[in-house]
Amino acid sequence: MSNTTGPIGVGLIGAGVISDQYLGNMVTFPDLDVRFVADLDLDRAKAQAEKYGVPAYGTVAELLADDQIEIVVNLTIPKVHVEVALQVIAAGKHVWSEKPFALDRESGQQLLDAANAAGLRVATAPDTFLGAGIQSAHRLVEAGGIGEPLTALTLMQSPGPESWHPNPDFLFQEGAGPLFDIGPYYLTALVQLFGPVRKVTALASKAFPQRTIGSGPRAGESFDVTVPTHVGALLEFESGRSAQAVFSFDSKLGRTQFEVAGSTGTLVVPDPNTFEGDLIVHRGGEDGEETIPSTGPTEGRGTGVVELAQAIRAGRPERASGELAFHVLDIMVSTAESTESGSPVEVRSTVVLAPALPEGWDPSDKSFGV
């Protein structure tokens, strides 16, 4: 294993579309030393390594054999997230996985247990909640800026990603759909603001049995849709608060909305699928509407990898923890179960939440080593 003072060595598995966002940021963060890109397609791994100045590329086995790599960023497709993460843990390395954390509770718990037994960390996207928008909302709610938070409304509707994604099939199959693909952003933010969820009641539907790819080399090709493409959920939190959430790939009108109603005002929260955005507070009467600029990091994906690295060095819990990701997974699985049974489902897991990040925290700052 590498030294305990300098930048933390990082390897990345999965050189697909989203790797551009991660690599573009991680190679600029002084607390990270991005050393290796691995992929089943070695040409793709080579191209990404060369594009971002990463010194090595190759197979997963070659990455895991590098003793200088402490954190492995797992950007594989959802159905193999746990399988790959378990390989990383077995190699003695910490894991950062793209969402979803897992596709079912059993494999998610298996991963947590393996990491705990090995004394290693499992952290997971989304890290958007560490960005300026959600962190500023978190601080405002913590400070009583809208009084006692009471209820929330979240909405994400779009025609679906098949119009722009060159390989969208997996986004309409097990482990994805709007609930598992977009849900983690909104549900993670809701849990940050309202605490753990204890019960969910939901309905779901599927508009079309097949969809057609709209761009890229496969444009015009059709594929099967195997999961619901519209989900509506009512969430009850341990605190007694409630939220309504809609996740849909079935609307020609694309829009997002995230509102938190409090006893003295209603907060419009920035899109939780981004790292920035101003806050808008509605107070009614003469006070009207107030726009509050957000403050904090806006660098993008990979921010959570830096926060994980700093937590490892400091010996403290990371904010985008496996426990948080498992609770969000439990909420999503419970939502899916409720759509199938037609009944409310109790969410059995819980999570202890960290406070908001300090206002001046910046992933681009050097925090340790030389």
Protein Blocks (a to p, Z undefined) as FASTA:
>chain_A
ZZfkbccddddehjafklmmmmmmmmmpmkbccfbdcdfblmlmmmmmmmnopabgcdfk
lmmmmmkbmbdcdfbdfklmmmmmmmmmmnopacdddddfblbfklmmmmmmmmmmnopa
cddddfklmmmklmmmmmmmmnopnopafbdcdddddebjklmmmblmlmmcghiajklm
mmmmmmmmmmmmnopafbdcdddddfbfbdcdfedjkgoiacddfbdfbdcdddddfkop
acdddddfkbfbdcdddddddfkbccddddfkbcbdcddddebhjllpaddddeddfkbg
hjlmmmmmmmmmnopacfkbfklmmmmmmmmmmmmmmmmnopacddfbdcdddddddfkb
cfkbcfedZZ
